């Protein structure tokens, strides 16, 4: 069993869906996880915003704006009259559903139901196309087996439900299902947050005992730097689970930060592949990587807020750090980086919805300074804290930048640097030149 996941750009047009079908048909039995057609989820979010704003007229108009895109998609993808009729009936059903909500009682549950529609559409269209081609495939709704509780996957229940479905369809070669969407402990429609289709694929891979999970996007694997801002980047052939998790968390857009965790539980390799160039090797993520490069990749994460709290008491204020961390725990706000001294602590967050109250609570224990518009630039590799050559080159490369914080030693695989966002691209390029274009590797 293999698990393949394809993102929104990979199913963003009829032509792209046909390319996906060429990749998934044949060979080992597969479960294929699809995202919504590119742009759909953003449109659905906008519809929800209109409902929250009590603007039913705008919501109806935004729903109608779907028609030209999907009319074209269906016409180009499907050629049999029966298939087109079924696809158009599906879309009419979805248009009616999206227009059926009441602005006076619109709720978070209804918002989640709307957000789920993109994946339900893309998977049905793919299944109709496969049926036209005579492929031995089946559409298995993720809402029938993907279960969470407090946002966390219920692995035993998912495995039991999925195993039963697969056993009942043992003669099927290819299964199509939705990424991102699930049901929660109240049997309500829920989701794994934006980008969660990668996570879905890894959860399914772990629960189905897959040989490999493949994440297909529009880039040929994890690159050694961000190709949007740095020239001459290259795909990294292999990463450990820990390295990949660090890179995903600190800004590598190709992979959802939680993707590697389920696969790591079962030691299942995760391979990153390019839908447009399927013959490219990509990047393999696994328990170990024999590649000798000390620095695997550099990534950056924007929208970082730096917070400095100086204790109102002087040296060695007992319980100060405990009180600070408890505030962030109470507001369910994770901390990315942290440095401390005898009288102060500096830290960073990227979740800012509770920031005003956090600052108010922190001010009970000391003076608080807040700096916005920062980025974390992260250098990832194996045993970096043991390699003084890498450390010295990192420090020398950024010596003329305005560096707010450096985190070194907290992880064996990571050196993180906090810089103003205006200096992020410069930092990426300086580090790339120092770590790849010289004779370090």
C-alpha positions, 0 to 999 in steps of 0.5 A, a space after each residue: 500500500 502506498 499513500 499519495 497526496 496531491 495539493 491544490 495546484 496539482 488538481 487546479 485544472 482539468 489538464 492537471 487532474 489528467 496528469 495526476 491520473 497518469 501518476 496514480 493509475 497502475 502499480 501498487 494499491 494506493 490511497 490518494 489524498 486530494 486537496 481542493 482545486 487551487 483557489 477554492 478554499 480561499 473563495 470559501 473563506 471569503 464566503 464565510 466572511 460575507 456570512 459573518 458580516 451579515 451580507 447574504 447578497 455578497 455571499 450569494 454573488 461569491 457562490 455564483 462566481 464559482 460557476 465559470 471556473 467549475 463549468 470549464 473544469 467539468 467540460 474539459 475533464 469529462 467527456 461522457 454525457 452521464 459523467 458531465 450530468 453527474 458532475 453538474 448535479 454535484 455542483 448545483 447541490 454545492 451551490 445550493 448548500 453554500 447559499 443556504 446559510 442564514 446570516 443571523 445564525 451563522 456559526 463556526 460549525 457552519 463555517 467548517 462545513 463550508 470549508 469542507 466543500 472544496 475537497 468534496 468537489 475535487 475528489 468527486 470530479 477525480 473519481 468521475 474521470 477515473 470511472 470514464 477511463 475504466 479504472 478500478 477505483 473507489 471514493 472513500 469519504 474522509 468523514 467516514 474514518 478521519 476522527 479527531 479529539 481536541 484537534 488531535 488524531 484518534 489513531 486507534 479509531 481511524 485505524 479501525 475504521 479505515 481497516 474495515 473500509 479497505 477490507 470491504 473493498 479488497 478488490 479495489 486498486 485505487 482509493 480516492 479520499 479528501 485531505 484536510 477534512 475530518 470529524 471531531 469528537 462530537 461527530 461534527 465536520 471539522 478540519 486539520 487547519 490550512 495545509 492539513 492535507 499533508 497531515 491527512 496523508 501521513 495519518 492515513 499512511 501510519 494507520 494503513 501501514 503504508 510502505 511510503 507516503 508521497 507528497 506531490 507538489 509543484 516543486 521537486 522536493 525540499 530545497 536547500 534554501 527558498 527558491 523564491 528568494 535565493 538563486 541556484 537552490 537545489 533539492 535535498 535528496 534526504 532528510 531525517 524526520 527531525 530535520 524535516 520537522 524543523 524545516 517545516 515548522 520554521 517556514 519551508 512551505 512545501 510541507 505541513 509542520 505536522 506531516 512527519 509525526 504520524 509517519 515517524 511513529 511507524 518509521 514510514 518514509 515520506 517522499 516529496 515529489 513534483 507533479 510536473 516532473 514525476 521522474 525527478 527523485 525528490 526528497 526522502 524523509 526517514 529515520 536516518 539520512 546517510 547524506 554527508 552534507 552538514 547543512 541540509 537546508 535554510 528556511 525562514 518564517 515571517 510574521 514573528 513578534 519578539 517580546 522582552 520581559 524584564 523582571 520588576 525584581 532584580 537578580 534571580 527572581 524566583 518563579 519569574 520564568 514559571 510565571 511567564 511560561 504559564 501566561 503563554 500556556 493559559 492563552 494557548 500560544 506556543 513560543 518559537 525562540 527563547 533567550 534568558 538572562 538573570 533579569 530578563 527573558 526574550 522570546 518570539 511568537 507567531 500566533 498573535 490573536 491573544 497578544 494584547 491580553 498576553 502583554 497585559 498579563 506579562 506586565 504584572 511581572 515586569 516591563 514588557 517590550 514588543 517588536 513586530 515585523 521580524 522573521 526567524 531564519 533557520 539553518 538545519 542539519 545534523 549535529 550542528 552544535 558539534 560542528 564549529 565550522 558551521 557555527 562560525 560561518 553562520 555568525 560571520 555571514 550575518 555579522 553586519 545584519 541587525 540580529 535580534 536573537 540567536 538560538 543555538 544549542 536547544 536543538 542539535 539540528 537547528 541554529 535559529 536567527 531572528 532578524 527584521 523581516 526587511 533583512 530576511 532575504 539578505 540573510 537567506 542569501 548571505 547564509 546560502 553563500 557562506 554555507 554552500 557556495 564556499 568550500 564547507 561542503 
